Amino acid sequence: AKFVEAINAAAPYKTAVELCFQRVNNIDLCDANENGVPANITVASASGVVNSVTVVNGVITVAGGTTVNGNEYKLTPAPSGVGLNWQQDGTCIAANLCEPTAIVTPSQTPPKAGG
């Protein structure tokens, strides 16, 4: 149950990467602190659930702290038509804290006005 906090830490970054991709149409330009994606964060003490959240080329990595034995949660986007499909990955799989899936619902581009 503790690892849910690590998974939830990725949520605002996922939304920001989706919006970035819709704007610039190039996932490689969706890095932390660029094109509306929040800056990377690192927690001063690694003793909690989340140690850091980083984004490079749209890939979101949440590094867990000592509370979750440093396990990592990763979301990797893949452009698909007008949106992104997301693959869930990381060391959290082997630790049975998350599952290796592409279950994250693809994002969709909002309809354009008048269309």
Secondary structure, 3 states (H helix, E strand, C coil): CCHHHHHHHCHHHHHHHHHHHHHHCCHHHCCCCCCCCCCCEECCCCCCCEEEEEEECCEEEEEECHHHCCCEEEEEEEEECCEEEEEEECCCCCCCCCCCCCCECCCCCCCCCCC
